[in-house]
Amino acid sequence: MNPGSTGARPGRARRALGPGADRALSDTIRSPRTPPPWSPAAVDTALRTAWEEFEQRAEPWRDAFDGLDEDVLAEAAAEARSFGTDPAGAVDELVRGLLLELDHWQHAIGELGLRLTAAAQDRPLPAWAADAGRTEDVRWRQARQALIEAVARHHHGPLPTAVPDDRPW
């Protein structure tokens, strides 16, 4: 092969496009302004957007269960008494409402998992997204446990003491 040949036609030299051709091409061909949807940057953006939307949606649920204990149920009963209504019915209504909120929260966590999986485009979730999902599962379980304990304490008094720390396991 001759130097400067294209390899396709032996003996013919490759010609340059001419002066200013590089400027003409760079003026007409632009790089994309947004990354392609399959790029790591676009995937990360989609994952973070899904997470941020979930965070906004989950805030009321987190607030509803923050500080939940038997005192909250006792306050609902006392308020009902002060208005001359059934205190047990008020507590029942509050607990049923919180159970419904737990159900909505759990459903939203499931939707989040589907959205994150779709945004990852058949790739494993990044560590931050997997950790955030696991943390949300833990928050949900803690809220559920707080509700169960609040109901038990409200209706039946204090729970048995915690396990002593001196056990070898």
C-alpha positions, 0 to 999 in steps of 0.5 A: 500500500502506498502511504496516504492511500485509503486501502480501498483503491490501491494507488490513489491518494486520499485527498483532504477536504480543503481549507476551512472544511473542519470549521464548516463541519464543526458548525453543522454537526453539534454534540448532543445537549443531553446525554443519550438515554442509555448513558451512565449520566442519563441513567443516574439522572433518571434514578435520582429523579425517581428517588427525589419524587419518592422522597417528596411523596413519602414525607407525609408518611414519615411525619405521620409515624414520627414520634408515634407512641401510646401517648398519641393514642391516649390524646386521641381518646382524651380529645374524643372524651372532651367532645363527648364522643366515643374514645375507643372509636376515636382511637380505632379510627386513628389506628385504621387511618395509620394502617391505611397510610402504612399500606399506601407507603408500602405500595409506594415503596414497591412502585419506587423499586419498579421505577428504579429498576426501569431507570437502571435499564437492566443494570444493577442498581448503584450502591446509593440507590440500593442503600436508599431503598433498603433504608426506606424498607427499614423506615417502613418496618420501624413505623409499623413496629411503632404502631403495633407497640403503641396499640399494645401499650395503649390497650394493655400497658407497658411491654415486657422489658428489653433483653439484658445486655449480658447474654453471650449471643 
